[in-house]
Amino acid sequence: MQSTFNLTQYRKHSKLINPDNLGHPRHALFICSFMVAAPIFGYLGDRFNRKIILSCGIFFWSAVTLSSSFITKEYYWLFVLSRGLVGIGESSYSSISPTIIGDLFTNNSRTMMLSFFYLAIPLGSGLGYILGSSAKEAAGDWHWALRVSPVLGMTAGTLILFFVPEPKRGSADQLGGRLKTRTPWTCDMKALAKNRSYVFSSLASAAVSFATGAFGVWIPQYLFRAQVVQKAVVPCTQEPCSSKDSLIFGAITCVTGLLGVLIGAATTRLCRQKTERADPLVCAVSMLGSAIFICLIFVVAKKSIVGAYVCIFIGETLLFLNWAITADILMYVVIPTRRATAVAFQGFTSHILGDAGSPYLIGLISDALQQSYTDSVLWQFLSLGYALMLCPFVIVLGGMFFLATALFFLDDRDKAEKHPTQSELSTDQVIEHVLYGLILFTHICTQQLKEYINQVFYHK
């Protein structure tokens, strides 16, 4: 919630950025800082007290947001830098929080609690706009929009520090007493790379991130151009342009995020009664269905903006079904002492293959298409639509990755469940070999002693 209102208001009042490029360099800095920090927090989260690390990350995030409210437009570069530091704070909670939930709950309860956790993403985005706008209007100064959320962040960090328990890793799975050793980081990474369910679900998550990153930047612009083609609005030739489509799309994203997480959790619970592969199969079906409705956006937008919004609503709802389920898949197939690292690198993969580059790629394709043909309002609209058509193909690819996850899910889940037991068996085997060696050694000594006695008696 803290980062939702920041750049919009800063751009609006400092008038330093073209709104068509809103978020590109700042977004890249945020993503880069997140990707650098996430593996570090993942490493720490598997080895040290998680709630202390989590609280420190939230305190740091809140302090950076509050400090940024005092930066003037002469130091815009410093404001951009603060955006990057916010990514460090976000990486702390996104890497560690799911692992704490995973150690407090299991099975359907864990799915539901992870759903509540991921509900905070769209809910926080909506509250960010509402509280930020309200604070700005009440104080008559946009800087106050950045001074509300840090108070909430500090409060949340304090509550986590004093009231959230620090469960033993694997306690919910009744493995807490059997996970006594931590493997080196290199061993953790090798194990994750060999975990097929983890790899395929991470690639599928990157496909979701690719689409949502591109949509967030370009869909409002695409819908505005559609209305220009319909002659419902005039082309925007002078800043500031209308932000109505951005607000509507943002509201739809918040609502569909809430619905998607809830429907996904409920659907998975029902499907688990029919098949143990329910988690990846629900994700696969939802993504393939989402691709259909997202394709329809580019079919109906030229004729009906309302129809396009309906397709966006259904498509995003299906796309967001897998947020909590993907995290639950990870909890099933990764042992507790590697989960923070696994969550961190899944986020890393999602960003580096997803929203870190998708807005730029769509923009480059659209520009290349525009330059290859006549420069007209209609072609500007069509070229952006053709570029955005890459997204449903990526979503279909993500659905295929979830189907691949379903193939290996049960095997990888069983390996994760048996891993601690196998460690104990390995220890027993070592003891068994030692005892066998002692018995063999005793037997050999006995034989040698017997031969010696016989030789002594024989010589006698």
Buried (B, 14 or more C-beta within 10 A) or exposed (E): BBBBBBBBBBBBEBEEBEBEBBBBEBBBBBBBBBBBBBBBBBBBBBBEEBBEBBBBBBBBBBBBBBBBBEBEEEEBEEBBBBBBBBBBBBBBBBBBBBBBBBBBBBEEEBBBBBBBBBBBBBBBBBBBBEBBBEBBEEEEEBBBBBBBBBEBBBEBBEEBBEEBEEBEBBBBBEBBEEBEEEBEBEEBBEBBEEBBBBBBBBBBBBBBBBBBBBBBBBBBBBBBBBBBBBEEBEEBEEEEBEBEBBEBBBEBBBBBBBBBBBBBBEBBBEBBEEEEBBBBBBBBBBBBBBBBBBBBBBEBBBEEBEBBBBBBBBBBBBBBBBBBBBBBBBBBBBBBBBBBBBBBBBBBBBBBBBBBBBBBBBBEBBEEBBEEEEEEEEBBBBBBBBBBBBBBBBBBBBBBBBBBBBEBBBEBBEBBBEBBEEBEEEEEEEEEEEEEEEEEEEEEEEEEEEEEEEEEEEEE
